[in-house]
Every structure is written in C-alpha cells, then in structure tokens.
Amino acid sequence: MYMEAHSYLLKEAYIRRKNLRVYMNLQAIRENSEIWQALNKSVKTSEILELDKPPALKTVIDEIFTQ
C-alpha cells in the first residue's frame, strides 16, 4: 500500500509540475508581443505558423515539450 501511495504522489507531482511549466510558458507567450501578435494574426487569417516564425516561438515550444 505504501508503494501505491508513493507512486500516486509521484505521478501527481509530475503532472502538477508539467501543468505549471505549461502555464508559465503561456504567460511568457502573452508577455512576448511578437509571439502574441503572430498567434492572433494566424487565428484571424487561418494562417499556419512556422515553428521559427517568430523566432521566439520555437524557444517557448521547445521548453514546453522537451522538459
């Protein structure tokens, strides 16, 4: 039973840490006007953004999915 509870707590901590990282990166996107404007434009025009246009977008995406 101890191992099951320990395993559950580790999984929950991992999920919460990942959610926090995603939230913080979303904050970084909102604070970067270049990325925010590009995202808004792509939504309005149905344009597909390239990963490195704007360049800062790649950095944020990498941080979300590689850690």
One Martini backbone bead per residue (centre of mass of N, CA, C, O) as a GRO file, in nm:
protein
   67
    1MET     BB    1   0.057   0.064  -0.020
    2TYR     BB    2   0.293   0.259  -0.005
    3MET     BB    3   0.375   0.238  -0.306
    4GLU     BB    4   0.110   0.341  -0.425
    5ALA     BB    5   0.113   0.619  -0.290
    6HIS     BB    6   0.387   0.706  -0.393
    7SER     BB    7   0.324   0.681  -0.694
    8TYR     BB    8   0.088   0.878  -0.697
    9LEU     BB    9   0.246   1.128  -0.595
   10LEU     BB   10   0.449   1.137  -0.828
   11LYS     BB   11   0.244   1.174  -1.055
   12GLU     BB   12   0.113   1.433  -0.947
   13ALA     BB   13   0.369   1.605  -0.939
   14TYR     BB   14   0.432   1.586  -1.239
   15ILE     BB   15   0.170   1.708  -1.348
   16ARG     BB   16   0.186   1.978  -1.195
   17ARG     BB   17   0.460   2.068  -1.309
   18LYS     BB   18   0.375   2.065  -1.604
   19ASN     BB   19   0.140   2.268  -1.578
   20LEU     BB   20   0.315   2.499  -1.476
   21ARG     BB   21   0.501   2.518  -1.720
   22VAL     BB   22   0.282   2.581  -1.925
   23TYR     BB   23   0.173   2.835  -1.787
   24MET     BB   24   0.441   2.995  -1.794
   25ASN     BB   25   0.463   2.988  -2.106
   26LEU     BB   26   0.200   3.137  -2.158
   27GLN     BB   27   0.294   3.393  -2.023
   28ALA     BB   28   0.531   3.442  -2.217
   29ILE     BB   29   0.357   3.476  -2.466
   30ARG     BB   30   0.188   3.721  -2.366
   31GLU     BB   31   0.455   3.901  -2.316
   32ASN     BB   32   0.512   3.844  -2.622
   33SER     BB   33   0.418   4.035  -2.879
   34GLU     BB   34   0.515   3.876  -3.124
   35ILE     BB   35   0.368   3.612  -3.064
   36TRP     BB   36   0.082   3.718  -3.008
   37GLN     BB   37   0.039   3.847  -3.287
   38ALA     BB   38   0.084   3.590  -3.454
   39LEU     BB   39  -0.148   3.428  -3.329
   40ASN     BB   40  -0.379   3.620  -3.393
   41LYS     BB   41  -0.336   3.625  -3.699
   42SER     BB   42  -0.372   3.316  -3.747
   43VAL     BB   43  -0.664   3.306  -3.651
   44LYS     BB   44  -0.787   3.522  -3.850
   45THR     BB   45  -0.635   3.377  -4.127
   46SER     BB   46  -0.556   3.066  -4.106
   47GLU     BB   47  -0.266   3.058  -4.039
   48ILE     BB   48   0.036   2.884  -4.046
   49LEU     BB   49   0.277   2.841  -3.830
   50GLU     BB   50   0.600   2.859  -3.791
   51LEU     BB   51   0.823   2.768  -3.557
   52ASP     BB   52   1.037   3.028  -3.643
   53LYS     BB   53   0.762   3.219  -3.678
   54PRO     BB   54   0.862   3.343  -3.453
   55PRO     BB   55   1.157   3.273  -3.295
   56ALA     BB   56   1.042   3.257  -2.995
   57LEU     BB   57   0.848   3.015  -3.034
   58LYS     BB   58   1.049   2.779  -3.032
   59THR     BB   59   1.145   2.813  -2.744
   60VAL     BB   60   0.873   2.766  -2.604
   61ILE     BB   61   0.805   2.490  -2.727
   62ASP     BB   62   1.056   2.345  -2.625
   63GLU     BB   63   0.998   2.389  -2.320
   64ILE     BB   64   0.730   2.230  -2.312
   65PHE     BB   65   0.832   1.941  -2.474
   66THR     BB   66   1.142   1.878  -2.335
   67GLN     BB   67   1.086   1.861  -2.004
   0.00000   0.00000   0.00000
